[in-house]
């Protein structure tokens, strides 16, 4: 009986090792089929344009060359490598290129997460975490640089947590991950910040006589990571760039992805939190003190910034995996240190099938950015006017840059700063109507390109000196015209006394 059970377990292991593969394949196919969903953010267009500029000039930007309001002002792109990757993908395959690149990065992210979890937890528990992570990350999974950095974030944090679980220090072979991450996206700073709490968790969990040497090894790793993060064209300035984002202050809540979590209606975050709390109460889950600190930190970030929900979704399972395995029995199912079975032929076959399927689907399906951020006909009409100073809607900035029109503002919020962004938002939404007229006059605006349904557009329809010259369902153009008259003296009906 014992022998037969042992053989059954051995026979099951090779198939069990395929779970990450099927997770990756399923998620890649899902995002490929819903490819246009990855292109709904207008920032994708200016990211690609910057990547094209870098490729053409064989240099990285040091100052703004796109807007007319901030032209020449210092500006660096900590996402330069991701922008080049998206630009090259677009040059090779049109909009199919960024879609396939982003879908591949997303699939790789979830493959790495599933691989980490399946070595510690049961398949069912792993799939629950994968499903929750997918639900929380979907709103922010777009063809933008941060998506290309997600696999590195999972690999980096997974490597550190695995070392802490072993009461050891991470391998120095992980440092190239940090160097690559620093060139792909500014979020690498978060990876550096996490070193300290994870190191403390490892040190406190180790035997007392091993702690001193472990502290020294983690300190060396942290120093190496800091040096690796400066291996960018901007050197240590890449680290300082994150301060400009944090310095935006009151501007951040005005940007959708930076807004705090909203529990006004039932959403994925609330559902996951309630289920997690319920499970912890039911099973009596206990965590080591430093893991609790990490979990609370990730939760705080997710509640304070909508975009941080993806960090909670991808990193919380990694932090929880080892403690849960001990309490739920997952550690008995698989050995994290066991060598994975070889499936080279299968992997190659799946890769070829995915490539063939991708080419076939891309040949019959047209990928294109969402029309909401692409005022195509309006920009054609605007170019015919040959005007240089255009006050535009924030979401139109990326499309204007991609089409060679200098915007008033675009998605590079850190370039424009807190006051400029807040003033523009208050002006376009008429929260402070006087701001609209002040900006129009201060920047000598010749035309406006705003959403047709925006409050500013409706007001300009009735303001003398501004003439509507184009309008469609997406955008409206008003041109400064001194002879334009819209006001009419109210009729007075005199009454006898």
Secondary structure, DSSP 8 states (H G I E B T S, - for coil): -HHHHHHHHHHHHHHHTTHHHHHHHHHHHHHHHTGGGGG--THHHHHHHHHHHHHHHTS--SB--S-SSSTTSB---TTHHHHHHHHHHHHHHTHHHHHHHHHHHHHHHHHHHHHHHHTTS-HHHHHHHHHHHHHHHGGG--SSHHHHHHHHHHHHHHHHHHHHHTTS---GGGHHHHHHHHHH-TTHHHHHHHHHHHHHHHHHHS-GGGHHHHHHHHHHHHHHHHHHHT-STTTTHHHHHHHHHHTTGGGGGGSGGGS----SS--HHHHHHHHHHHHHHHHT----HHHHHHHHHHHHHHHH-GGGHHHHHHHHHHHHHHHHHHHHSGGGT--TTS-----HHHHHHHHHHHHHHHHHHHHHS-----GGG--HHHHHHHHHHT-S-EEE-GGGHHHHHHTT---S--S-HHHHHHHHHHHHHHHHTTTTHHHHHHHHHHTT--EEEEETTSHHHHHHTTSTTEEEEEE-SSEEEEEE-TT--------------
